[in-house]
């Protein structure tokens, strides 16, 4: 991603609604896992998810990122198991991890099949991946271009990509439902607008929306949504 956006991303990932909501959903999805599982966060950025995993008791967590600045930011936070490596060529041994998490990463990788096959390779049999990706091609905007997305996904496209890489999909749902309609309206009205759309929200609004999305996350644990700004998938290596 561009250096200016990366600086903004690292500054906002700890507190801003979008990132907090996604970490909350991941925490719910892994709630029942043993605390000694080995986890890889692909595209770990400044390490906010790795920090949250540690706070939840998951002490055996690793991260990789293509950005040298991201790796340095993680090391500065005391996160030692973080390495500069591409998402599709992790360098880890076969069957090394119990869980691979890729939050808004797959859409950046040109060869999605290679990335998914690599994540399958480094998972032990019975291990899982959790993937978040942007949804719906019609939501494509200047933001996608600014942050170097290769694609946005439909449910069928993500399901097929996972199946082609040897995964069995156990959960696949749209996510961030509450913001879907305002986001769709904004992007359709300002389709030609350039630049990213990551903003620092007023504190009160940020907190109110965070509460709303946490409630939404609880609901999504029990049922799927037909719409959302993003998709999340849980899939298993047989």
Number of C-alpha atoms within 10 A of each C-alpha: 12 9 10 8 16 17 13 13 17 16 13 19 17 18 17 20 23 17 18 20 22 21 19 17 21 21 15 15 16 14 11 8 11 10 15 12 15 18 24 27 23 26 25 25 26 29 29 20 25 26 18 17 21 15 10 13 11 18 16 16 23 20 27 23 24 17 20 13 17 23 26 19 17 25 16 12 13 12 20 14 15 25 21 17 18 16 24 19 12 19 12 13 10 13 15 16 25 21 25 24 22 20 22 18 20 27 20 19 17 13 12 20 17 15 20 21 19 19 30 26 19 22 27 18 15 14 22 25 24 20 22 23 24 25 24 19 11 11 20 18 20 18 18 20 14 15 16 14 19 14 19 22 17 17 18 10 11 22 19 14 15 24 15 13 19 17 24 17 18 11 15 20 19 24 28 21 18 15 13 18 13 11 14 18 12 13 19 15 10 12 16 10 13 13 14 14 15 13 11 13 14 9 12 9 11 16 15 11 18 20 14 13 24 18 12 17 22 14 12 19 13 7 11 13 14 10 18 21 21 21 25 25 21 19 24 22 21 13
